[in-house]
Amino acid sequence: MKYLLLAGAGTLLLGACANSPALLPDAAALQKAAAPTGPYRSLNYRSPFSGFESHEPSGPASWRKVNEQQGTN
């Protein structure tokens, strides 16, 4: 029982010696920053699949011919 009392008293003592907490930020400045007015561009939805091109496998081909085609592109 003495150990619990000493542990609790030690915690309170260390808590009293700690630095004071920082002040809270100004709430008016936070509300002003979150205001939806301003020169912002509109964020319209754009599908992540726009511009997608489907590619089908073409089957086996000569590796030499494929390398030559890739070299000219």
N, C-alpha and C positions, 0 to 999 in steps of 0.2 A: 504494500500500500504506500510505503514511503517513496518507492521508486516512481510510482505513477504521479504522486504529488510533486516530486522533484522534476520529473519530465515535463509536467504541465507548467510549473513555475519557470523552468528554463525556457520553454517555448514562448511564454509571455514576455520574459525578460529580453530575449533575442528579438522578438517582434517589436518591442518598444524602442530598441536601439537601431532599428533599420531606417534607411532613408525614407523621407516622406515621398509618397507617390507623385507622379507628374500630374500637372493640371490637365483637365479635359480640354479638347480643342473647342474653339468657338463654334457653336451650333449654327449661327447665322452664316458663317463662311461656308460651312458644309452644305447648307441648303442652297446657297447661291451657286455653288459649283454643280449641284445636281439639277439646276433649272433647265428645262428643255428648250429654252429660247436661245437663239444665237445663230451664227453663220455656219450651220452644220449641213453637210450633204445628206440627202435622204438615203435611207438604207432599204432599198427594195429587195424583195426576195429574188434570188437567182439560183436556179437548180444546179446542184453539183454535177449533174450529168449533161449540162449544156455544152455543146461542142464535142461530145463523145463520138468517136468513130468505131464502129464494130469491125474487128479484124477476124477473119476466118482463116483457119489453117489451110495452106495451099498444097500440102503434101510434100513428099521428099523431092529435092531438087539437087542438081549438081552443085557441090560446095564452091567450086571454082567460079561458076557462073554467078552465084549469089554474091561472092566476095567482089567480083568485078562490078556488079550492079551497085553494091554499097559504096565502092570506091569512087564511083562517078557522081554520087549524090552529094 
